[in-house]
């Protein structure tokens, strides 16, 4: 969390210096749902994707290059100023995790099926980072109310502080006892830990598509679909080495938010 705080201070300092150049600012908040794609469940399985979902909250800040707050006037009319914004945010998400799919079907009565059914977890993450948002339509025209919707696409990077939880009701319930978990994980990991409830930090890449809706001259609503890929595979507290574990943890966000333009 200390690294997260220092990064937040850096971003705010940078944005304060940018404010002195005459850009305008927007602030907002969002709430959303997260579909966590992890080592729990089965790849490309609808039940897994629908079951391992959670919630997300965040606050956002935008640098608007099209308008200068210090003089209540437009900036120089360039393509970049009229089609790009810088977004920074701090966000939180939490998802309860369990195993779904054919390996835990009621028809399976093996010890390994019982181990999977008994294994649960929770992914809880704090994000802070920045994205560059591109608006195909004119930001100036949208701000003036020329049209109601302003679609956008975004790409950026987030620093993530993760704090997973691991639990099992199988055997003695001890998460340090490998016999309480799916036996093939232990064999494939060759002595390396494959479950962990230790906190950590990593970087992630984020990409979004969405649209704004002009609510008033000084406020917008927005909806976005975001993909986030972590550069770590222990964000969910599970990192087995089976061939099916082809990617690090990642998730999809569906966010709904409100934005206010600062004079």
Backbone torsions as a table, in degrees:
resi	resn	phi	psi	omega
1	UNK	NA	-28.7	178.5
2	UNK	-63.3	-43.2	178.0
3	UNK	-63.0	-38.9	178.9
4	UNK	-62.5	-41.7	179.7
5	UNK	-65.9	-43.7	179.7
6	UNK	-63.1	-38.1	177.8
7	UNK	-66.0	-39.0	176.9
8	UNK	-62.2	-43.2	178.1
9	UNK	-61.4	-41.4	179.2
10	UNK	-62.1	-45.4	-179.2
11	UNK	-63.9	-44.0	-179.7
12	UNK	-64.9	-38.7	178.0
13	UNK	-63.7	-43.0	179.4
14	UNK	-64.0	-39.7	-178.8
15	UNK	-71.9	-32.0	175.8
16	UNK	-64.3	-41.3	178.3
17	UNK	-66.3	-35.4	177.7
18	UNK	-68.2	-35.4	179.2
19	UNK	-59.9	-32.6	179.8
20	UNK	-68.5	-15.2	177.8
21	UNK	-85.0	-4.3	173.7
22	UNK	101.7	11.0	177.1
23	UNK	-77.5	162.5	175.3
24	UNK	-104.3	169.2	-171.6
25	UNK	-132.5	154.3	176.4
26	UNK	-134.8	144.1	176.7
27	UNK	-127.6	157.3	-179.5
28	UNK	-170.2	-175.7	179.4
29	UNK	-149.0	158.4	178.6
30	UNK	-145.3	159.4	172.5
31	UNK	-132.2	147.3	-176.5
32	UNK	-159.9	-177.7	176.3
33	UNK	-117.4	146.1	-178.0
34	UNK	-123.4	129.8	171.5
35	UNK	-104.4	107.6	-173.3
36	UNK	-88.4	122.4	-179.9
37	UNK	-102.9	102.8	-172.4
38	UNK	-132.7	-164.0	178.7
39	UNK	-81.7	-1.1	172.9
40	UNK	-78.9	142.6	173.7
41	UNK	79.1	-157.2	-173.8
42	UNK	-119.3	137.9	178.9
43	UNK	-60.6	138.9	176.2
44	UNK	57.0	33.2	179.6
45	UNK	-105.8	125.3	-176.4
46	UNK	-61.8	-40.9	-178.2
47	UNK	-63.2	-39.9	176.5
48	UNK	-63.5	-48.0	-176.9
49	UNK	-65.0	-36.8	-179.5
50	UNK	-79.0	-29.3	-176.0
51	UNK	-81.6	-40.5	-178.0
52	UNK	-89.2	69.1	179.1
53	UNK	-120.8	152.7	-178.2
54	UNK	-143.0	-158.4	-175.5
55	UNK	-121.8	158.4	179.2
56	UNK	-142.0	146.1	175.6
57	UNK	-138.2	149.7	178.3
58	UNK	-164.6	159.9	171.2
59	UNK	-120.2	143.8	-173.5
60	UNK	-129.7	154.9	175.0
61	UNK	-137.1	136.8	179.5
62	UNK	-120.9	142.3	166.9
63	UNK	-99.6	119.0	-178.4
64	UNK	-101.0	111.2	-176.1
65	UNK	-82.2	-11.3	-174.6
66	UNK	-82.3	-15.5	-172.4
67	UNK	-136.9	141.7	178.5
68	UNK	-107.3	118.6	-178.4
69	UNK	-73.8	-24.9	-175.4
70	UNK	-73.1	-21.4	-179.0
71	UNK	-127.4	3.6	-176.5
72	UNK	52.3	48.1	-177.9
73	UNK	-142.2	164.8	177.3
74	UNK	-77.4	152.8	174.5
75	UNK	-81.2	-179.9	176.4
76	UNK	-57.4	134.0	-175.0
77	UNK	-79.0	90.6	174.4
78	UNK	-118.7	163.1	-178.8
79	UNK	-62.5	-41.4	-179.2
80	UNK	-63.4	-47.4	-178.2
81	UNK	-60.8	-32.3	-174.0
82	UNK	-95.1	-1.5	-176.1
83	UNK	-135.7	-0.9	-178.0
84	UNK	-131.0	145.6	170.5
85	UNK	-135.1	153.0	173.4
86	UNK	-103.3	126.9	-179.4
87	UNK	-112.5	131.0	170.5
88	UNK	-122.2	151.5	-176.3
89	UNK	-156.1	159.7	166.2
90	UNK	-126.9	130.7	-172.1
91	UNK	-141.5	160.0	179.1
92	UNK	-134.7	140.9	173.9
93	UNK	-143.4	150.0	179.8
94	UNK	-142.5	134.4	-179.0
95	UNK	-137.8	125.7	172.1
96	UNK	-80.5	137.9	-171.9
97	UNK	-123.5	140.1	171.7
98	UNK	-152.9	170.4	-176.3
99	UNK	-89.4	131.6	175.7
100	UNK	-124.0	171.3	174.6
101	UNK	102.9	-169.8	-169.5
102	UNK	-66.4	-28.0	-175.3
103	UNK	-73.9	-13.5	177.4
104	UNK	-118.6	17.9	177.4
105	UNK	-59.9	149.1	-178.3
106	UNK	-58.6	-24.4	-179.2
107	UNK	-73.3	-14.6	-179.4
108	UNK	-91.5	125.5	-174.0
109	UNK	-120.9	14.8	-178.3
110	UNK	-76.6	165.8	176.1
111	UNK	-62.4	-36.6	179.6
112	UNK	-66.5	-37.6	176.3
113	UNK	-64.0	-39.2	177.1
114	UNK	-65.4	-38.8	178.8
115	UNK	-62.3	-42.7	179.5
116	UNK	-65.9	-43.0	179.9
117	UNK	-64.5	-30.7	-178.0
118	UNK	-81.9	-16.0	-175.3
119	UNK	-88.6	122.1	176.7
120	UNK	-131.7	167.0	178.9
121	UNK	-159.5	-177.4	177.4
122	UNK	-151.3	130.9	174.3
123	UNK	-103.5	125.0	179.0
124	UNK	-133.4	123.0	-171.2
125	UNK	-134.7	143.3	167.4
126	UNK	-109.3	131.1	-180.0
127	UNK	-116.7	144.5	166.2
128	UNK	-144.5	135.3	-178.3
129	UNK	179.2	-169.9	-175.6
130	UNK	-135.7	151.1	175.7
131	UNK	-136.3	148.9	171.1
132	UNK	-99.6	118.5	-178.6
133	UNK	-101.3	134.3	179.5
134	UNK	-111.8	127.6	177.7
135	UNK	-111.6	112.5	179.6
136	UNK	-59.8	-34.9	177.8
137	UNK	-87.6	162.8	-178.1
138	UNK	-65.2	126.3	175.7
139	UNK	-65.8	-39.0	179.4
140	UNK	-61.2	-47.5	-178.0
141	UNK	-63.7	-39.9	178.3
142	UNK	-65.4	-42.7	179.4
143	UNK	-62.3	-31.6	180.0
144	UNK	-83.5	-2.7	178.5
145	UNK	86.8	19.3	-178.7
146	UNK	-67.5	-28.1	175.1
147	UNK	-149.9	160.3	-171.0
148	UNK	-87.7	-28.0	-175.3
149	UNK	-117.6	140.7	177.8
150	UNK	-131.1	93.5	178.7
151	UNK	-67.6	154.4	-179.5
152	UNK	-149.5	161.3	171.0
153	UNK	-132.8	149.9	-174.2
154	UNK	-143.6	153.4	176.7
155	UNK	-145.8	137.2	-179.4
156	UNK	-169.0	-167.3	-179.0
157	UNK	-135.1	142.3	177.9
158	UNK	-126.0	139.7	169.8
159	UNK	-90.3	133.3	-171.3
160	UNK	-123.1	130.5	169.6
161	UNK	-106.2	114.7	-174.8
162	UNK	-111.1	148.1	-177.4
163	UNK	-142.2	80.2	-176.0
164	UNK	-78.7	159.8	172.7
165	UNK	-122.0	144.4	179.9
166	UNK	-130.0	137.2	178.0
167	UNK	-149.5	152.3	172.6
168	UNK	-148.5	143.6	176.7
169	UNK	-105.4	9.7	-179.1
170	UNK	-87.2	144.0	176.4
171	UNK	58.8	-129.0	-179.1
172	UNK	-85.9	-0.6	176.4
173	UNK	75.2	5.3	-178.2
174	UNK	-82.9	120.9	-177.8
175	UNK	-73.9	-10.2	177.0
176	UNK	-89.9	-5.4	179.2
177	UNK	-96.3	107.9	-176.6
178	UNK	-62.4	-22.7	179.1
179	UNK	-66.1	-13.8	-179.7
180	UNK	-86.5	-2.6	-176.4
181	UNK	-122.9	167.4	-177.2
182	UNK	-47.2	121.0	-169.7
183	UNK	-64.3	-31.3	-178.7
184	UNK	-68.0	-24.3	176.0
185	UNK	-65.7	-43.6	-178.8
186	UNK	-62.0	-44.0	-179.3
187	UNK	-64.8	-42.1	-176.9
188	UNK	-73.0	-26.4	-175.5
189	UNK	-81.3	-14.7	175.4
190	UNK	51.9	46.3	176.0
191	UNK	93.2	-15.4	177.6
192	UNK	-76.8	147.8	176.9
193	UNK	-64.8	139.8	178.3
194	UNK	-119.1	-9.1	169.1
195	UNK	-126.3	145.4	-178.8
196	UNK	-159.6	136.4	174.3
197	UNK	-107.7	20.1	179.7
198	UNK	-79.7	140.1	176.2
199	UNK	-75.1	157.2	178.4
200	UNK	-163.8	-171.7	179.1
201	UNK	-144.6	153.4	-179.5
202	UNK	-159.3	174.1	173.2
203	UNK	-102.9	159.9	176.6
204	UNK	-145.1	156.6	173.4
205	UNK	-106.8	139.4	-179.2
206	UNK	-127.0	143.8	176.5
207	UNK	-139.5	137.8	-174.4
208	UNK	-136.7	153.4	164.8
209	UNK	-133.7	148.0	-179.0
210	UNK	-177.9	-165.0	177.8
211	UNK	-152.4	151.0	169.9
212	UNK	-100.5	152.9	173.9
213	UNK	-124.6	126.5	-177.2
214	UNK	-73.9	109.7	-179.3
215	UNK	-87.6	-51.3	172.5
216	UNK	-140.9	178.9	178.8
217	UNK	-59.0	-34.0	-176.1
218	UNK	-109.2	15.6	179.8
219	UNK	-152.3	147.4	178.9
220	UNK	-131.7	155.9	163.1
221	UNK	-105.1	152.4	175.7
222	UNK	-143.7	154.4	173.3
223	UNK	-133.8	140.8	-179.8
224	UNK	-147.6	150.0	171.0
225	UNK	-111.4	122.5	-174.2
226	UNK	-121.6	138.8	171.5
227	UNK	-108.1	133.2	179.9
228	UNK	-131.9	128.0	-179.6
229	UNK	-118.2	123.4	-178.1
230	UNK	-89.5	146.3	175.9
231	UNK	-92.5	38.2	178.7
232	UNK	-156.2	147.8	-178.2
233	UNK	-110.1	9.9	177.6
234	UNK	-107.2	13.9	-179.6
235	UNK	-62.0	-31.5	179.4
236	UNK	-93.9	1.2	-178.7
237	UNK	82.3	7.7	-179.1
238	UNK	-139.0	130.1	178.3
239	UNK	-145.9	77.2	178.2
240	UNK	-84.4	162.9	-173.6
241	UNK	-109.0	20.6	177.3
242	UNK	-65.9	156.3	-179.7
243	UNK	-56.7	-25.7	-179.9
244	UNK	-70.4	-16.1	179.7
245	UNK	-87.2	79.2	-173.5
246	UNK	-93.6	-17.9	-175.5
247	UNK	-133.6	160.6	169.0
248	UNK	-70.3	171.4	178.1
249	UNK	-62.8	146.0	174.6
250	UNK	-152.5	167.9	179.6
251	UNK	-150.5	167.8	174.6
252	UNK	-119.3	133.1	177.1
253	UNK	-112.0	141.6	168.0
254	UNK	-122.3	106.9	-171.7
255	UNK	-112.1	145.1	173.8
256	UNK	-125.6	129.3	-174.0
257	UNK	-145.2	174.7	-179.3
258	UNK	-129.4	137.9	-179.1
259	UNK	-128.8	136.8	178.9
260	UNK	-120.7	134.4	179.6
261	UNK	-87.5	125.1	178.6
262	UNK	-84.1	131.9	176.9
263	UNK	-71.5	NA	NA
